[in-house]
Amino acid sequence: MAVEIKSKSDIEKMRATCRLAASVLEYIEPFVQPGVTTEELNRLCHEFIVKAGAYPSPLNYHGFPKSICTSINEVICHGIPGSQTLREGDIINIDITTTLDGYFGDCSDMFVVGGEASPAASKLIDVTRRSLWLGIAEVGPGKRIGDIGAAIYDFAGRKHGYGVVDAFCGHGIGREFHMAPQVSHRGRRGTGLRMKPGMTFTIEPMINEGTHECDILGDGWTAVTRDRRLSAQAEHTILVTEHGYEVLTLRSGCYQPG
C-alpha cells in the first residue's frame, strides 16, 4: 500500500491536530487522582476536545464506545473508560486522538495515580519512554522502518528483559486514523520501507513487565498482559523531514532524552 506524502498544507494541519492532542494530555494530568473514575477522565477529555472545535477520534471508531483509551496496570492498550476508580499507585496510560480540520493527531503517555509508583512500575515506565525516543532517533529520510523497532527491541527487550508487544504497532496517520506504513516495535535493522520527507506515523511501544503476549477481554477491545503483570506505553506522532524528524505531539513537561 502506498504511503501518503504530506504537502506543506497537510503538514500544517497535522501540526495543528497534533498540538491539540498533546494539549489534552497536559489538561487531563491534574485530574489523574485517587478516587477519580476513568469515565470522568473520558468526560473531561471529550468536552475539552469538542470545545476546541475537534472530534475525539476513538468515539465510534469501529464501534469503540468512548472518546479516549484508559489502560490501567496490566492493560496494554484500548482500555474502555467506565466506572473503574483509580487507586493510589496505579499506573495508567491515557491515549488521545483528535480529528481537527480532517486530520488526525495521536499520542499517549503514562501517569502515576497519587504521584508515586512502585520501583518496578517506575522502571517500566522509564524504559518505555526511553525506548520510544530511541525509536524516534532512527527516523530520517532514506532510513528503514525496521530500524525503529530494532532500536526499541534491543533496548527494552534484549537489554532490560521486558516483553515488547508485537500484536499492536505504530501506524501511518493523516487524513485517516490508521494508514500505511505499519511500524513494528520488534523490527529488524535494514528491513522495511525507506522513509521519505512528508511521511507521518506514530511510534507507540507497548512494553510489558513479563511476557509480550496478550489476551483480549470479552468487550472485544481491552488488551491485557497474559500473565497479568504490568504494561506501559508511550506514543508520539512523527513527521519525517528533509534532515531528520519532527515530533508533532511534544507537550510541556513530557519526557525528552537528555
C-alpha contacts under 8 A as a table, 3 or more apart, distances in Angstrom:
res1	aa1	res2	aa2	distance
1	M	180	A	6.44
1	M	181	P	7.91
2	A	180	A	6.90
3	V	172	G	7.67
3	V	179	M	7.61
3	V	180	A	5.37
3	V	181	P	6.27
3	V	199	M	7.25
4	E	180	A	7.68
4	E	198	G	7.91
4	E	199	M	6.41
5	I	196	K	7.76
5	I	197	P	7.32
5	I	198	G	4.75
5	I	199	M	5.07
5	I	200	T	7.82
6	K	9	S	7.74
6	K	10	D	5.27
6	K	11	I	5.93
6	K	198	G	4.66
6	K	199	M	6.26
6	K	200	T	7.65
7	S	10	D	4.97
7	S	11	I	6.15
7	S	198	G	6.84
8	K	11	I	5.10
8	K	12	E	6.36
9	S	12	E	5.26
9	S	13	K	6.46
10	D	13	K	5.16
10	D	14	M	6.16
11	I	14	M	4.89
11	I	15	R	6.09
11	I	198	G	7.52
12	E	15	R	5.04
12	E	16	A	6.33
13	K	16	A	5.06
13	K	17	T	6.35
13	K	100	L	7.84
13	K	101	D	7.17
13	K	103	Y	6.53
14	M	17	T	5.33
14	M	18	C	5.96
14	M	103	Y	6.10
14	M	104	F	6.93
14	M	105	G	6.66
14	M	174	G	6.87
14	M	248	L	7.68
15	R	18	C	5.18
15	R	19	R	5.99
15	R	248	L	5.81
15	R	249	T	7.96
16	A	19	R	5.21
16	A	20	L	6.37
16	A	100	L	7.56
17	T	20	L	5.08
17	T	21	A	6.27
17	T	98	T	6.31
17	T	99	T	6.52
17	T	100	L	5.30
17	T	101	D	7.88
17	T	103	Y	6.50
17	T	104	F	6.14
17	T	105	G	5.07
18	C	21	A	5.01
18	C	22	A	6.17
18	C	98	T	7.55
18	C	104	F	7.33
18	C	105	G	4.25
18	C	106	D	6.54
18	C	107	C	7.91
18	C	237	T	7.31
18	C	248	L	5.69
18	C	249	T	5.07
19	R	22	A	5.19
19	R	23	S	6.11
19	R	105	G	7.85
19	R	248	L	6.87
19	R	249	T	5.74
19	R	250	L	7.50
19	R	251	R	7.66
20	L	23	S	5.00
20	L	24	V	6.41
20	L	49	I	7.81
20	L	98	T	7.15
20	L	105	G	7.74
21	A	24	V	5.29
21	A	25	L	6.98
21	A	96	I	5.97
21	A	97	T	5.95
21	A	98	T	5.64
21	A	105	G	5.94
21	A	106	D	6.31
21	A	107	C	6.61
21	A	249	T	7.01
22	A	25	L	5.36
22	A	26	E	6.59
22	A	96	I	7.87
22	A	107	C	6.63
22	A	249	T	5.24
22	A	250	L	6.48
22	A	251	R	5.62
23	S	26	E	4.91
23	S	27	Y	6.07
23	S	251	R	6.70
24	V	27	Y	4.96
24	V	28	I	6.12
24	V	45	C	6.49
24	V	48	F	7.13
24	V	49	I	7.30
24	V	96	I	7.27
25	L	28	I	5.30
25	L	29	E	6.17
25	L	94	I	7.62
25	L	96	I	7.36
25	L	108	S	7.55
25	L	109	D	7.79
26	E	29	E	5.68
26	E	251	R	7.10
26	E	252	S	7.27
27	Y	30	P	7.13
28	I	31	F	5.47
28	I	32	V	6.87
28	I	41	L	7.13
28	I	44	L	7.43
28	I	45	C	6.85
29	E	32	V	5.51
29	E	111	F	7.44
30	P	33	Q	7.29
31	F	36	V	7.55
31	F	41	L	7.23
32	V	36	V	6.94
32	V	41	L	7.62
32	V	86	L	7.81
32	V	111	F	7.32
32	V	112	V	7.81
32	V	113	V	5.98
32	V	114	G	7.78
33	Q	36	V	5.85
33	Q	86	L	6.74
33	Q	87	R	7.72
33	Q	88	E	7.70
33	Q	113	V	5.32
33	Q	114	G	5.64
34	P	85	T	7.35
34	P	86	L	4.99
34	P	87	R	4.77
34	P	88	E	5.41
34	P	113	V	6.07
34	P	114	G	6.08
35	G	85	T	5.45
35	G	86	L	5.39
35	G	87	R	6.37
36	V	40	E	6.71
36	V	41	L	7.64
36	V	85	T	5.46
36	V	86	L	5.57
37	T	40	E	5.27
37	T	41	L	6.71
37	T	81	P	7.90
37	T	82	G	6.85
37	T	83	S	5.67
37	T	84	Q	5.36
37	T	85	T	4.24
37	T	86	L	6.02
38	T	41	L	4.99
38	T	42	N	6.20
38	T	70	T	6.68
38	T	81	P	4.72
38	T	82	G	5.45
38	T	83	S	6.50
38	T	84	Q	5.97
38	T	85	T	6.57
38	T	86	L	7.31
39	E	42	N	4.93
39	E	43	R	6.19
39	E	81	P	4.83
39	E	82	G	4.44
39	E	83	S	6.06
39	E	84	Q	7.69
40	E	43	R	5.01
40	E	44	L	6.21
41	L	44	L	5.25
41	L	45	C	6.20
41	L	81	P	7.78
42	N	45	C	5.27
42	N	46	H	5.97
42	N	66	K	7.11
42	N	67	S	6.17
42	N	68	I	5.94
42	N	81	P	6.34
43	R	46	H	5.12
43	R	47	E	6.18
44	L	47	E	5.31
44	L	48	F	6.19
45	C	48	F	5.05
45	C	49	I	6.13
45	C	67	S	7.52
45	C	68	I	7.43
46	H	49	I	5.30
46	H	50	V	6.17
46	H	56	P	6.35
46	H	67	S	5.92
46	H	68	I	7.77
47	E	50	V	5.22
47	E	51	K	5.95
48	F	51	K	5.22
48	F	52	A	6.40
49	I	52	A	5.17
49	I	53	G	6.78
49	I	54	A	5.55
49	I	55	Y	6.28
49	I	56	P	6.35
49	I	98	T	7.25
50	V	53	G	5.18
50	V	54	A	5.15
50	V	55	Y	5.81
50	V	56	P	7.38
51	K	54	A	7.32
53	G	100	L	7.19
54	A	98	T	6.50
54	A	99	T	5.59
54	A	100	L	4.76
54	A	101	D	7.46
55	Y	98	T	5.78
55	Y	99	T	5.05
55	Y	100	L	6.67
56	P	59	L	5.97
56	P	67	S	5.20
56	P	68	I	7.22
56	P	96	I	7.75
56	P	97	T	6.17
56	P	98	T	4.96
56	P	99	T	6.38
57	S	60	N	7.94
57	S	61	Y	6.92
57	S	67	S	6.78
57	S	97	T	5.38
57	S	98	T	5.20
57	S	99	T	5.69
57	S	104	F	7.55
57	S	177	F	7.69
58	P	61	Y	5.12
58	P	64	F	6.30
58	P	65	P	7.80
58	P	66	K	6.55
58	P	67	S	5.25
58	P	68	I	6.17
58	P	69	C	7.88
58	P	97	T	6.71
59	L	63	G	7.62
59	L	64	F	5.81
59	L	65	P	5.65
59	L	66	K	4.89
59	L	67	S	4.54
59	L	68	I	7.46
60	N	63	G	4.54
60	N	64	F	4.83
60	N	65	P	5.55
60	N	66	K	7.17
61	Y	64	F	5.25
61	Y	65	P	7.93
64	F	221	W	7.74
65	P	80	I	7.55
66	K	69	C	7.41
66	K	80	I	6.67
66	K	81	P	6.71
68	I	80	I	7.71
68	I	81	P	7.41
68	I	94	I	7.09
68	I	95	D	5.92
68	I	96	I	5.57
68	I	97	T	7.36
69	C	77	C	7.31
69	C	78	H	5.24
69	C	79	G	5.19
69	C	80	I	5.68
69	C	81	P	6.59
69	C	93	N	7.77
69	C	94	I	5.78
69	C	95	D	5.06
69	C	96	I	7.05
70	T	77	C	7.64
70	T	78	H	6.87
70	T	79	G	4.82
70	T	80	I	6.03
70	T	81	P	5.80
70	T	92	I	6.57
70	T	93	N	5.76
70	T	94	I	4.88
70	T	95	D	6.63
71	S	74	E	7.79
71	S	75	V	4.97
71	S	76	I	6.34
71	S	77	C	5.54
71	S	78	H	6.50
71	S	79	G	4.53
71	S	80	I	7.59
71	S	92	I	5.38
71	S	93	N	5.01
71	S	94	I	6.62
72	I	75	V	5.29
72	I	76	I	7.93
72	I	79	G	7.47
72	I	90	D	6.84
72	I	91	I	5.75
72	I	92	I	4.29
72	I	93	N	6.44
73	N	76	I	7.98
73	N	90	D	6.22
73	N	91	I	5.31
73	N	92	I	6.22
73	N	229	R	7.61
73	N	230	L	5.07
73	N	231	S	6.10
73	N	232	A	7.73
74	E	224	V	5.55
74	E	225	T	5.66
74	E	228	R	5.29
74	E	229	R	5.37
74	E	230	L	4.34
74	E	231	S	5.28
75	V	78	H	7.92
75	V	79	G	6.61
75	V	222	T	6.93
75	V	223	A	5.79
75	V	224	V	4.24
75	V	225	T	6.47
75	V	230	L	7.44
75	V	231	S	6.35
76	I	79	G	7.86
76	I	206	M	6.61
76	I	208	N	7.75
76	I	214	C	7.82
76	I	222	T	7.77
76	I	223	A	5.39
76	I	224	V	5.14
76	I	225	T	6.41
76	I	231	S	5.42
76	I	232	A	6.69
76	I	233	Q	7.38
77	C	93	N	7.83
77	C	206	M	7.98
77	C	222	T	6.39
77	C	223	A	5.52
77	C	224	V	7.38
77	C	233	Q	7.93
78	H	221	W	5.75
78	H	222	T	5.02
78	H	223	A	6.41
79	G	221	W	6.99
79	G	222	T	4.79
79	G	223	A	7.17
80	I	221	W	7.60
80	I	222	T	6.79
81	P	84	Q	7.51
86	L	90	D	6.73
86	L	113	V	6.85
87	R	90	D	5.61
87	R	113	V	6.50
87	R	114	G	7.76
88	E	113	V	5.30
88	E	114	G	5.06
88	E	116	E	7.89
89	G	112	V	6.28
89	G	113	V	5.29
89	G	114	G	6.11
89	G	115	G	7.32
89	G	116	E	5.90
89	G	117	A	4.88
89	G	118	S	6.98
90	D	112	V	6.00
90	D	113	V	5.25
90	D	117	A	7.02
91	I	110	M	6.74
91	I	111	F	5.74
91	I	112	V	4.66
91	I	113	V	6.14
91	I	117	A	7.18
91	I	121	A	7.47
92	I	110	M	5.54
92	I	111	F	5.31
92	I	112	V	6.49
92	I	113	V	7.53
92	I	232	A	7.87
93	N	108	S	6.62
93	N	109	D	5.46
93	N	110	M	4.42
93	N	111	F	6.31
93	N	232	A	6.86
93	N	233	Q	6.48
93	N	234	A	7.77
94	I	108	S	5.50
94	I	109	D	5.91
94	I	110	M	6.64
94	I	111	F	7.74
95	D	106	D	7.60
95	D	107	C	5.99
95	D	108	S	4.18
95	D	109	D	6.87
96	I	106	D	5.84
96	I	107	C	5.55
96	I	108	S	5.94
97	T	104	F	6.67
97	T	105	G	5.42
97	T	106	D	4.32
97	T	107	C	6.53
98	T	103	Y	7.98
98	T	104	F	5.54
98	T	105	G	5.33
98	T	106	D	6.72
99	T	102	G	5.97
99	T	103	Y	5.35
99	T	104	F	4.56
99	T	105	G	6.67
100	L	103	Y	5.38
100	L	104	F	6.58
102	G	175	R	5.93
103	Y	174	G	5.33
103	Y	175	R	4.68
103	Y	176	E	7.04
104	F	173	I	6.51
104	F	174	G	5.41
104	F	175	R	6.26
104	F	176	E	6.61
104	F	177	F	5.92
105	G	173	I	7.49
105	G	174	G	7.55
105	G	237	T	6.83
105	G	249	T	7.67
106	D	202	T	7.20
106	D	235	E	7.62
106	D	236	H	6.69
106	D	237	T	5.93
106	D	249	T	7.51
107	C	202	T	7.89
107	C	234	A	7.59
107	C	235	E	4.88
107	C	236	H	4.83
107	C	237	T	6.40
107	C	249	T	6.47
108	S	204	E	7.96
108	S	233	Q	7.33
108	S	234	A	5.42
108	S	235	E	4.85
108	S	236	H	6.95
109	D	233	Q	6.45
109	D	234	A	4.65
109	D	235	E	6.41
110	M	125	I	6.99
110	M	232	A	6.82
110	M	233	Q	6.66
110	M	234	A	6.63
112	V	115	G	5.28
112	V	116	E	6.26
112	V	117	A	6.05
113	V	116	E	7.08
113	V	117	A	7.68
117	A	120	A	7.97
117	A	121	A	5.89
117	A	122	S	5.81
118	S	121	A	5.18
118	S	122	S	6.09
119	P	122	S	5.07
119	P	123	K	6.15
120	A	123	K	5.28
120	A	124	L	6.26
121	A	124	L	5.06
121	A	125	I	6.22
121	A	230	L	7.27
122	S	125	I	5.24
122	S	126	D	6.17
123	K	126	D	5.06
123	K	127	V	6.10
124	L	127	V	5.27
124	L	128	T	6.11
124	L	207	I	7.52
124	L	208	N	7.74
124	L	209	E	6.76
124	L	231	S	7.65
124	L	232	A	6.71
125	I	128	T	5.09
125	I	129	R	6.23
125	I	232	A	5.86
125	I	233	Q	7.58
126	D	129	R	5.29
126	D	130	R	6.12
127	V	130	R	5.08
127	V	131	S	5.91
127	V	156	A	6.38
128	T	131	S	5.12
128	T	132	L	6.29
128	T	156	A	7.12
128	T	205	P	6.87
128	T	206	M	7.26
128	T	207	I	6.05
128	T	232	A	6.47
128	T	233	Q	6.24
128	T	234	A	6.51
129	R	132	L	5.15
129	R	133	W	6.58
129	R	233	Q	7.60
129	R	234	A	5.82
129	R	255	Y	7.08
130	R	133	W	5.23
130	R	134	L	6.24
130	R	257	P	7.08
131	S	134	L	4.97
131	S	135	G	6.23
131	S	151	A	7.41
131	S	152	I	4.95
131	S	153	Y	7.98
131	S	155	F	6.37
131	S	156	A	6.33
131	S	205	P	7.40
132	L	135	G	5.15
132	L	136	I	6.25
132	L	152	I	6.74
132	L	203	I	6.82
132	L	204	E	6.71
132	L	205	P	6.21
132	L	234	A	6.63
132	L	235	E	7.09
133	W	136	I	4.75
133	W	137	A	6.09
133	W	256	Q	7.48
133	W	257	P	7.08
134	L	137	A	5.15
134	L	138	E	6.89
134	L	148	I	7.68
134	L	151	A	6.03
134	L	152	I	6.31
135	G	138	E	5.42
135	G	139	V	7.30
135	G	147	D	7.64
135	G	148	I	4.44
135	G	149	G	6.47
135	G	150	A	7.94
135	G	151	A	5.61
135	G	152	I	5.59
135	G	203	I	7.35
136	I	139	V	5.48
136	I	148	I	6.91
136	I	203	I	7.32
136	I	238	I	7.73
136	I	245	Y	7.84
137	A	148	I	7.97
138	E	143	K	7.32
138	E	147	D	6.25
138	E	148	I	5.48
138	E	151	A	7.63
139	V	143	K	6.62
139	V	145	I	7.81
139	V	148	I	7.09
139	V	195	M	7.52
139	V	240	V	6.69
139	V	244	G	6.21
139	V	245	Y	6.00
140	G	143	K	5.61
140	G	195	M	6.42
140	G	196	K	7.41
140	G	197	P	7.75
140	G	240	V	5.76
140	G	241	T	6.78
140	G	242	E	7.61
140	G	243	H	6.56
140	G	244	G	4.09
140	G	245	Y	5.83
141	P	194	R	7.35
141	P	195	M	5.05
141	P	196	K	4.78
141	P	197	P	5.90
141	P	240	V	6.60
141	P	241	T	6.94
141	P	242	E	6.40
141	P	243	H	6.83
141	P	244	G	6.38
142	G	194	R	5.25
142	G	195	M	5.28
142	G	196	K	6.32
143	K	147	D	7.51
143	K	194	R	5.36
143	K	195	M	5.55
144	R	147	D	5.56
144	R	148	I	7.64
144	R	189	R	7.40
144	R	190	G	5.95
144	R	191	T	5.98
144	R	192	G	5.56
144	R	193	L	5.50
144	R	194	R	4.54
144	R	195	M	6.09
145	I	148	I	5.71
145	I	149	G	7.53
145	I	183	V	6.54
145	I	187	G	7.80
145	I	191	T	6.88
145	I	192	G	5.15
145	I	193	L	5.43
145	I	194	R	6.35
145	I	195	M	6.73
146	G	149	G	5.59
146	G	150	A	6.24
146	G	183	V	7.53
146	G	184	S	7.20
146	G	187	G	4.49
146	G	188	R	4.96
146	G	189	R	5.28
146	G	190	G	6.32
146	G	191	T	4.95
146	G	192	G	5.11
146	G	193	L	7.59
147	D	150	A	4.96
147	D	151	A	6.20
147	D	187	G	6.32
147	D	188	R	6.09
147	D	189	R	4.46
147	D	190	G	6.36
147	D	191	T	7.20
148	I	151	A	5.47
148	I	152	I	6.50
148	I	183	V	7.58
148	I	184	S	7.70
148	I	185	H	6.91
148	I	187	G	6.67
148	I	189	R	7.98
149	G	152	I	5.01
149	G	153	Y	5.99
149	G	183	V	7.17
149	G	184	S	5.42
149	G	185	H	3.83
149	G	186	R	4.52
149	G	187	G	3.96
149	G	188	R	6.78
150	A	153	Y	5.22
150	A	154	D	5.93
150	A	185	H	7.02
150	A	186	R	5.70
150	A	187	G	4.51
150	A	188	R	5.05
150	A	189	R	5.78
151	A	154	D	5.24
151	A	155	F	6.32
151	A	187	G	7.98
152	I	155	F	5.42
152	I	156	A	6.00
152	I	157	G	7.60
152	I	185	H	6.04
152	I	186	R	6.92
152	I	205	P	7.52
153	Y	156	A	5.33
153	Y	157	G	4.80
153	Y	158	R	6.43
153	Y	164	V	6.51
153	Y	185	H	6.47
153	Y	186	R	5.25
153	Y	187	G	7.41
154	D	157	G	5.68
154	D	158	R	4.89
154	D	159	K	6.20
155	F	158	R	5.91
155	F	159	K	4.99
155	F	160	H	6.50
156	A	159	K	5.94
156	A	160	H	5.15
156	A	161	G	6.48
156	A	162	Y	5.69
156	A	163	G	7.63
156	A	164	V	6.96
156	A	207	I	7.29
157	G	160	H	5.65
157	G	161	G	4.73
157	G	162	Y	4.81
157	G	163	G	5.96
157	G	164	V	6.00
158	R	161	G	5.46
158	R	162	Y	7.65
162	Y	207	I	6.50
162	Y	208	N	5.73
162	Y	209	E	5.38
162	Y	210	G	5.91
162	Y	211	T	7.30
162	Y	212	H	7.62
163	G	207	I	5.76
163	G	208	N	4.74
163	G	209	E	6.33
163	G	210	G	5.56
163	G	211	T	4.89
163	G	212	H	3.93
163	G	213	E	7.70
164	V	185	H	7.01
164	V	186	R	6.89
164	V	205	P	7.39
164	V	206	M	6.27
164	V	207	I	4.88
164	V	208	N	6.30
164	V	212	H	5.24
165	V	168	F	6.62
165	V	185	H	7.25
165	V	186	R	7.80
165	V	205	P	7.42
165	V	206	M	5.57
165	V	207	I	6.17
165	V	208	N	7.18
165	V	212	H	4.80
165	V	213	E	6.72
165	V	214	C	7.99
166	D	169	C	6.62
166	D	184	S	6.77
166	D	185	H	6.55
166	D	186	R	6.48
166	D	212	H	7.33
167	A	213	E	7.83
167	A	214	C	7.76
168	F	184	S	7.69
169	C	182	Q	6.45
169	C	183	V	5.50
169	C	184	S	4.96
169	C	185	H	6.37
169	C	203	I	7.64
169	C	204	E	6.90
169	C	205	P	7.34
170	G	182	Q	5.77
170	G	183	V	4.45
170	G	184	S	6.31
170	G	185	H	7.63
170	G	201	F	6.96
170	G	202	T	4.95
170	G	203	I	4.82
170	G	204	E	5.55
170	G	205	P	7.69
171	H	178	H	5.84
171	H	179	M	6.07
171	H	180	A	6.25
171	H	181	P	5.64
171	H	182	Q	4.57
171	H	183	V	5.58
171	H	201	F	5.29
171	H	202	T	5.33
171	H	203	I	7.31
172	G	177	F	7.86
172	G	178	H	5.77
172	G	179	M	4.42
172	G	180	A	4.81
172	G	181	P	5.08
172	G	182	Q	6.54
172	G	183	V	8.00
172	G	199	M	7.78
172	G	200	T	5.89
172	G	201	F	3.95
172	G	202	T	6.34
173	I	176	E	5.84
173	I	177	F	5.44
173	I	178	H	5.44
173	I	179	M	5.51
173	I	180	A	7.74
173	I	200	T	5.95
173	I	201	F	5.24
173	I	202	T	7.10
174	G	177	F	6.65
174	G	179	M	7.68
174	G	200	T	6.94
176	E	179	M	6.31
179	M	182	Q	7.65
181	P	193	L	7.82
181	P	201	F	7.40
183	V	201	F	7.92
183	V	202	T	7.56
183	V	203	I	6.76
184	S	187	G	5.54
185	H	203	I	7.97
185	H	204	E	7.83
185	H	205	P	5.87
187	G	191	T	7.79
188	R	191	T	5.90
195	M	199	M	7.08
195	M	240	V	7.13
196	K	199	M	6.01
196	K	240	V	6.41
196	K	241	T	7.66
196	K	242	E	7.95
197	P	239	L	7.61
197	P	240	V	4.77
197	P	241	T	4.60
197	P	242	E	5.34
198	G	239	L	6.43
198	G	240	V	5.59
198	G	241	T	6.29
199	M	239	L	5.84
199	M	240	V	5.37
200	T	237	T	6.91
200	T	238	I	5.48
200	T	239	L	4.51
200	T	240	V	6.39
201	F	237	T	5.63
201	F	238	I	5.47
201	F	239	L	6.87
202	T	235	E	6.78
202	T	236	H	5.66
202	T	237	T	4.32
202	T	238	I	5.90
203	I	235	E	5.64
203	I	236	H	5.83
203	I	237	T	6.62
203	I	238	I	7.41
204	E	233	Q	6.50
204	E	234	A	5.44
204	E	235	E	4.04
204	E	236	H	6.62
205	P	233	Q	5.66
205	P	234	A	6.19
205	P	235	E	6.96
206	M	231	S	6.89
206	M	232	A	5.73
206	M	233	Q	4.44
206	M	234	A	7.18
207	I	212	H	7.47
207	I	231	S	5.66
207	I	232	A	5.38
207	I	233	Q	6.26
208	N	211	T	6.43
208	N	212	H	5.96
208	N	225	T	7.15
208	N	229	R	7.21
208	N	230	L	5.94
208	N	231	S	4.25
208	N	232	A	6.45
209	E	229	R	5.93
209	E	230	L	5.32
209	E	231	S	6.02
210	G	227	D	7.02
210	G	229	R	6.17
210	G	230	L	7.59
211	T	225	T	7.17
211	T	226	R	7.03
211	T	227	D	6.71
212	H	225	T	7.20
212	H	226	R	7.96
213	E	225	T	6.18
213	E	226	R	5.62
214	C	223	A	6.20
214	C	224	V	5.39
214	C	225	T	4.52
214	C	226	R	4.66
215	D	223	A	5.59
215	D	224	V	5.37
215	D	225	T	6.34
215	D	226	R	5.57
216	I	219	D	7.90
216	I	220	G	6.24
216	I	221	W	6.37
216	I	222	T	5.59
216	I	223	A	4.53
216	I	224	V	6.40
217	L	220	G	5.87
217	L	221	W	6.69
217	L	222	T	5.44
217	L	223	A	6.41
217	L	224	V	7.44
218	G	221	W	7.75
218	G	222	T	7.96
219	D	222	T	6.65
224	V	228	R	6.70
225	T	228	R	4.83
225	T	229	R	6.19
225	T	230	L	7.28
225	T	231	S	7.04
226	R	229	R	7.82
236	H	247	V	6.72
236	H	248	L	7.21
236	H	249	T	5.62
236	H	250	L	7.48
237	T	247	V	6.20
237	T	248	L	5.60
237	T	249	T	5.81
238	I	245	Y	6.70
238	I	246	E	5.81
238	I	247	V	4.76
238	I	248	L	5.70
238	I	249	T	7.71
239	L	245	Y	5.54
239	L	246	E	5.07
239	L	247	V	6.43
239	L	248	L	6.77
240	V	244	G	6.06
240	V	245	Y	4.57
240	V	246	E	6.55
241	T	244	G	5.11
241	T	245	Y	4.99
241	T	246	E	6.72
242	E	245	Y	7.89
247	V	250	L	5.98
250	L	254	C	6.98
251	R	254	C	5.74
